Amino acid sequence: MSRSLLYLLFALACHPAFGQDTPRMTSDVKATSTEVRSEAATTRDALRRASVVANVPFRNVGPTIMSGRVADLDVRPDDPTHFFVAYASGGLWKTENNGVSFEPLFDRESVMTIGDVAIDWERDIIWVGTGEKNSSRSSYAGDGLYRSTDGGVTWQHRGLAATQHTGRIVLHPDNPDVVWVAAVGRLYGPSAERGIFKTTDGGVSWRKVLYVDDNTGGIDLVADPGNPDVLYAAMWHRERRSWNFVESGAGSGIFKSSDGGESWARMTVEGSGFPTGEGVGRIGLDIWPGNSSVIVAIVDNQFRQPPDEDEEEEGLTRDALRGMSADQFEALADSLVETYLRDNGFPEKYDVETVREMVRDGRIEPIALVEFLEDADTQLYDTDVIGAEVYRSDDAGRTWRRTHDELIDGLYNTYGYYFGEIRVAPDTPDRLYILGVPILRSSTEAPPGPASTRPTCTATTRPSG
């Protein structure tokens, strides 16, 4: 039995007509409101205080591996052994001994999911943006911004609860009351509560200063190190459903503000050198501190790869079968069909004559020979999207050029929505780090062997398993 047929039978079994106890989903079902979620957190705290075991200490006995994805790091500039780690679904942790031990700082707030953390090291002010910035089905919503003015001992909620997912927080270096936030917005369904927000009173109030549309949110945000009024925002169009994910769109692009976020201009337009249109996915940004006109960006390019004229598939291919009629299939040589069935591991009972008979009788179309082989994992890995690309601008975002000739294969596959992070070394704009699986470093430092001035990519970290 094919996997597609199994899925169909499962769907029928779960349908209300076949399972009378299954509740019907209707258009009246609404997402839980911010107010209800806030009330639930208040009720939970009250129950905890009134519990008969409220003063009994508990000790975690497992599992030993927890917290899940790391969402962000913030490292003290003058002491790299002191840093904070924000987890996508495990709160905020602090170490002052280079990671030998960690202290949890965000255990008693209404949510544990974090998208970004930003720290004013001089004033000991911590900002946490809740709601994981990635867009997996398990990327749970947050309830806005939190601020601590005592190093994480106590926290105050600072608004933007309806944005649900935080892309990036940028602090003004001289004025602690001025903060900009890139808000990705609700994961499941459109919402106007997304874009770039600004506060000038420490989070008491916020203004939405950049908005594209109800499906496009702010995923990254950087400020000129020498002039915080110059900002660059990466906007990302994405539509998540339980059965599908649209991870790119024409709303995606890079915007620039020269007046502290009060007004914005789209920099990635036709002719700029940067991809535009429906295939533009998540974008990550960084600025080289040695020259703020140098900006680097990584983009999850969902446009299709150009055909490789040097590599032509021989024999009967999946692409040929997708649009083939029954008559065209009947005209194929037996040897072509037999080779296709054998090379793709079809069960022995599906020999050439059996398959031909199934097509002649109308029990299957030729495309069924493709669908039999493809499942969700196949669609993820056997793909021809361009994937990760790195672009550089040397004129403050007006024009862009791709930094590499060859495709960066094996970094994103189609999981670009998980990553979108790029960093440039402080001493040279030619040494870049991009995050995926694995982490890659690119520089003009010549690798062992013949001398070369071309940028090289090196895998610096590769997870096991």
C-alpha positions in Angstrom: 0.0 0.0 0.0 1.4 3.4 -1.0 2.1 6.0 1.7 -0.3 8.4 -0.1 -3.0 5.9 0.3 -2.2 5.4 4.0 -2.5 9.2 4.5 -5.8 9.2 2.7 -7.2 6.3 4.9 -6.0 8.1 8.0 -7.7 11.3 7.0 -10.9 9.4 6.3 -10.8 7.6 9.6 -10.4 10.9 11.4 -13.2 12.6 9.5 -16.3 13.4 11.6 -18.4 11.3 9.2 -16.4 8.2 10.2 -15.5 9.1 13.8 -18.6 10.6 15.5 -16.7 11.6 18.6 -14.3 13.8 16.6 -15.3 17.5 17.0 -15.9 19.5 13.9 -13.6 22.4 13.1 -15.5 25.5 12.1 -14.6 29.0 11.0 -15.8 30.2 14.4 -12.7 28.8 16.1 -10.5 31.8 17.1 -7.0 32.1 18.5 -6.7 32.6 22.2 -6.6 36.3 22.9 -3.7 38.1 24.6 -6.0 39.1 27.4 -7.1 35.5 28.1 -3.5 34.3 28.1 -2.5 37.0 30.5 -5.4 36.1 32.8 -4.4 32.4 32.7 -0.8 33.3 33.8 -2.2 35.3 36.7 -4.5 32.5 37.8 -1.6 30.0 37.6 0.5 32.2 39.9 -2.3 32.5 42.4 -2.8 28.7 42.4 0.9 28.2 43.0 1.0 30.6 45.9 -2.1 28.9 47.5 -0.7 25.4 47.0 -0.1 23.2 50.0 3.3 22.5 48.7 4.1 26.1 47.8 7.1 26.1 50.2 8.4 22.6 49.4 11.5 22.8 47.2 11.6 20.7 44.1 14.6 19.3 42.4 14.7 18.4 38.7 15.6 14.7 38.1 15.4 14.6 34.4 15.6 14.6 31.5 19.3 15.7 31.5 19.1 17.3 28.1 16.6 20.1 28.0 15.7 23.6 26.7 15.8 22.9 23.0 17.0 25.4 20.4 19.2 28.4 21.4 17.5 31.5 20.1 20.1 34.1 21.0 23.4 34.9 22.8 24.5 38.2 24.3 28.1 38.4 25.4 29.7 41.1 27.6 32.0 43.0 25.3 34.8 43.4 27.8 34.5 40.0 29.4 33.4 37.1 27.1 33.2 34.7 30.0 30.1 36.6 31.1 27.2 35.9 28.8 23.4 35.2 28.5 21.8 32.4 26.6 18.2 32.7 25.4 16.4 29.5 24.5 13.5 29.1 22.1 11.5 27.3 24.7 13.7 27.2 27.8 13.9 30.7 29.2 17.0 32.9 29.9 20.2 31.7 31.5 23.3 33.6 32.7 26.9 32.5 33.2 29.8 34.4 34.6 32.4 31.6 34.4 32.4 30.9 30.7 29.6 28.3 30.9 30.9 26.2 33.7 27.6 26.9 35.5 24.4 28.7 34.6 21.7 30.5 36.5 18.1 30.7 35.2 16.6 34.2 35.2 13.2 33.9 33.5 11.5 30.9 35.3 8.6 32.8 36.9 7.3 34.9 34.1 4.1 34.1 32.1 6.0 32.5 29.1 9.3 30.6 28.6 9.7 31.1 24.8 12.2 33.6 23.7 13.1 35.1 20.3 15.8 37.6 21.3 17.7 39.1 24.2 19.4 42.5 24.3 21.5 43.9 27.1 22.6 47.4 28.1 25.8 46.3 29.9 26.7 49.7 31.2 23.3 50.2 33.0 22.6 46.5 33.8 19.3 46.6 31.8 18.1 43.4 30.1 15.4 43.3 27.4 13.8 40.0 26.5 11.6 39.6 23.5 9.4 36.5 23.9 8.1 34.2 21.2 10.6 32.1 19.2 11.5 33.8 15.9 11.7 30.6 13.9 8.6 29.3 12.3 8.4 25.6 13.0 5.0 24.2 14.0 6.5 24.0 17.5 7.6 27.6 17.6 5.4 28.8 20.5 4.0 32.3 20.9 5.3 34.7 23.5 3.5 37.7 25.1 5.7 40.6 24.1 8.6 42.4 25.7 10.1 42.2 29.3 12.6 44.5 30.9 14.8 44.0 34.0 16.7 46.9 35.6 18.4 44.8 38.2 20.3 42.2 36.2 17.4 39.8 35.9 16.3 39.6 39.5 12.9 41.1 38.7 11.0 41.7 35.5 8.4 44.2 34.2 6.2 43.4 31.2 6.7 46.1 28.5 4.0 45.6 26.0 3.7 44.2 22.4 1.9 41.1 23.7 -0.1 40.7 20.5 3.0 40.5 18.3 3.6 36.9 19.7 7.1 36.4 18.1 10.2 38.6 18.4 12.8 38.8 15.7 15.4 41.3 17.1 15.7 44.0 19.8 18.0 47.0 19.2 18.9 49.4 22.1 19.9 53.0 21.6 23.5 53.2 22.9 23.0 56.5 24.7 19.3 56.7 25.6 18.0 53.7 27.6 14.4 54.7 26.9 14.7 54.3 23.1 14.3 50.8 21.8 13.4 49.3 18.5 11.9 45.9 18.0 11.5 43.7 14.9 8.3 41.7 15.5 7.6 38.7 13.3 4.0 38.5 14.3 1.5 35.7 14.7 2.7 32.4 13.3 -0.7 30.9 12.4 -2.7 33.4 10.4 -2.4 37.0 9.3 -2.3 39.9 11.7 -1.5 43.6 11.6 0.5 43.3 14.9 3.9 42.8 13.2 6.6 45.0 11.7 9.1 47.4 13.3 8.1 49.1 16.6 9.7 51.9 18.5 9.5 53.2 22.1 10.9 56.4 23.5 9.7 55.9 27.1 11.3 52.6 28.0 8.4 50.5 26.7 5.5 52.3 28.4 4.2 52.9 24.9 5.0 51.8 21.4 4.6 53.0 17.8 4.6 50.8 14.8 7.0 52.6 12.4 7.3 50.0 9.6 4.5 47.8 8.3 4.3 45.9 5.0 1.2 43.7 5.2 -0.6 41.3 7.5 1.7 38.4 6.5 5.1 40.2 6.5 6.9 40.8 9.8 10.2 42.0 11.0 12.7 39.2 11.4 16.0 41.1 11.8 17.1 44.7 12.6 20.6 46.3 12.9 21.8 49.8 13.7 24.8 51.7 12.4 27.4 51.4 15.1 28.4 55.0 14.7 24.9 56.5 14.2 21.9 54.7 15.8 19.5 56.8 13.7 20.5 54.7 10.7 18.7 51.3 10.8 18.3 48.4 8.5 15.3 46.1 8.8 14.8 42.7 7.2 11.1 42.0 6.6 9.9 38.4 6.0 6.7 37.2 4.3 5.6 33.8 5.7 2.3 31.9 6.0 2.2 28.9 8.3 -0.6 26.3 8.3 -0.6 22.9 10.0 -0.5 21.3 6.5 1.7 23.8 4.7 4.2 26.6 4.9 4.7 29.4 2.5 8.2 30.7 3.5 8.7 33.5 1.0 6.9 36.3 -0.7 7.1 39.6 -2.4 6.8 41.4 0.9 10.2 40.2 2.0 13.1 42.6 1.7 15.5 45.0 3.3 14.4 48.5 4.4 16.5 51.5 5.6 15.8 54.4 7.9 18.0 57.4 8.4 15.9 59.2 11.0 15.7 56.7 13.9 13.0 54.6 12.4 10.5 57.4 11.7 10.5 56.7 8.0 11.7 53.8 5.8 12.7 53.1 2.2 12.8 49.7 0.6 16.4 49.1 -0.6 16.0 45.7 -2.3 14.2 46.7 -5.4 14.5 45.6 -9.1 18.0 46.5 -10.3 19.5 46.7 -6.8 21.2 43.3 -7.3 19.3 41.7 -4.4 16.6 39.1 -5.1 13.1 40.4 -5.2 9.7 38.8 -5.7 7.8 35.7 -4.5 10.9 33.6 -3.9 12.5 35.9 -1.2 12.5 34.2 2.2 14.0 34.9 5.6 16.8 37.5 5.6 19.6 38.0 8.2 21.7 41.2 8.4 24.9 42.5 9.9 27.0 45.7 9.5 30.8 45.9 9.5 31.9 48.2 12.3 35.0 49.3 10.4 32.9 50.9 7.7 29.1 51.2 8.2 28.6 51.4 4.4 29.4 47.7 4.3 26.4 45.6 5.0 26.1 41.8 4.6 22.9 39.8 4.2 22.0 36.1 4.0 18.7 35.2 2.3 16.8 32.0 2.0 16.2 32.1 -1.7 13.2 30.0 -2.6 13.5 30.6 -6.3 14.3 27.5 -8.3 17.9 26.7 -9.3 18.7 27.2 -13.0 18.9 23.9 -15.0 22.3 22.4 -15.1 23.0 21.8 -18.8 26.0 19.6 -18.1 23.9 17.2 -16.1 21.1 15.6 -18.0 19.2 12.7 -16.4 19.2 9.6 -18.6 16.3 7.3 -19.0 12.8 7.7 -17.6 12.7 10.5 -15.0 10.2 11.6 -12.4 9.8 15.0 -14.1 8.9 13.3 -17.4 6.3 11.1 -15.6 4.6 14.1 -13.9 3.1 15.4 -17.1 2.9 12.1 -19.1 -0.4 10.8 -20.5 -1.5 7.2 -20.5 -0.9 7.0 -24.2 2.6 8.4 -23.9 3.4 5.9 -21.1 2.1 3.0 -23.3 4.6 4.1 -26.0 7.6 3.8 -23.7 10.0 1.0 -24.2 9.8 -1.8 -21.6 13.5 -1.4 -20.8 12.9 2.2 -19.7 10.0 1.3 -17.4 11.9 -1.7 -16.0 15.0 0.4 -15.2 12.9 3.0 -13.5 11.1 0.5 -11.3 14.3 -1.3 -10.4 16.4 1.8 -9.7 13.7 3.3 -7.5 13.2 0.2 -5.4 9.6 -0.7 -6.3 8.3 -3.9 -4.8 8.7 -7.0 -7.0 5.0 -7.4 -7.6 5.0 -4.1 -9.6 6.8 -5.4 -12.7 6.5 -3.8 -16.1 3.5 -5.7 -17.3 1.6 -5.1 -14.0 2.2 -1.4 -14.1 1.3 -1.1 -17.7 -2.0 -2.9 -17.0 -2.8 -0.6 -14.2 -2.3 2.4 -16.4 -4.3 0.9 -19.3 -7.2 0.1 -17.0 -7.2 3.6 -15.6 -6.5 2.5 -12.0 -3.5 4.8 -11.9 -2.0 7.7 -13.9 1.7 7.7 -14.8 2.3 10.4 -12.1 1.4 7.7 -9.5 4.8 6.2 -10.1 6.3 9.5 -8.8 3.8 9.9 -5.9 4.6 6.4 -4.7 8.2 7.5 -4.0 7.7 10.9 -2.5 6.8 11.8 1.1 7.3 14.9 3.2 11.1 14.2 3.8 11.6 13.7 0.0 10.0 17.0 -0.7 12.3 18.7 1.8 15.6 17.2 0.7 15.1 16.4 -3.0 14.5 20.1 -3.9 16.0 22.4 -6.4 15.5 25.7 -4.6 18.6 28.0 -4.6 18.6 28.1 -0.8 21.2 30.1 1.2 22.8 33.1 -0.6 25.1 35.8 0.8 25.0 39.4 -0.5 27.1 42.4 0.2 26.5 46.1 -0.2 29.4 48.6 -0.1 27.2 51.7 -0.5 24.9 51.5 2.5 22.3 49.3 0.9 21.8 51.0 -2.4 23.3 48.2 -4.5 24.1 44.6 -3.7 26.3 41.8 -5.2 26.3 38.1 -4.5 29.6 37.2 -2.8 29.9 33.7 -4.3 29.7 32.1 -7.7 28.7 28.6 -6.6 25.6 27.5 -4.7 25.9 27.1 -1.0 24.6 23.5 -0.8 23.8 21.5 2.3 23.4 24.4 4.7 19.7 25.1 4.6 18.1 22.3 2.5 14.6 23.8 2.7 14.9 24.7 6.4 16.0 28.2 5.8 13.3 29.5 8.1 15.2 28.1 11.1 18.4 30.1 10.6 18.9 33.5 8.8 21.8 34.6 10.9 25.0 36.2 9.5 27.9 37.8 11.3 30.9 39.7 10.0 34.3 39.7 11.8 35.1 43.1 13.5 38.6 43.3 11.9 37.7 42.5 8.3 34.5 42.5 6.2 35.9 39.5 4.2 35.4 37.0 7.1 31.8 36.0 7.5 29.9 33.4 9.5 26.6 32.0 8.4 24.4 29.7 10.5 22.7 26.6 9.4 23.6 22.9 9.6 26.6 23.2 9.8 28.0 26.7 10.6 30.1 28.0 7.7 33.0 30.5 7.7 34.0 32.3 4.6 37.2 34.4 4.1 39.9 35.2 1.6 42.4 33.4 3.9 44.0 30.8 1.6 43.3 27.2 2.5 46.1 24.6 2.4 47.2 23.9 -1.1 47.6 26.2 -4.2 47.4 29.9 -3.5 44.0 31.4 -4.1 42.3 34.8 -3.5 38.8 33.4 -3.9 36.6 33.3 -0.8 36.5 29.9 0.8 33.8 28.3 2.9 34.8 26.1 5.9 32.5 24.1 8.1 33.4 25.2 11.6 30.7 23.3 13.5 28.8 20.3 12.5 26.3 18.6 14.8 26.6 14.9 15.4 23.9 12.4 14.6 
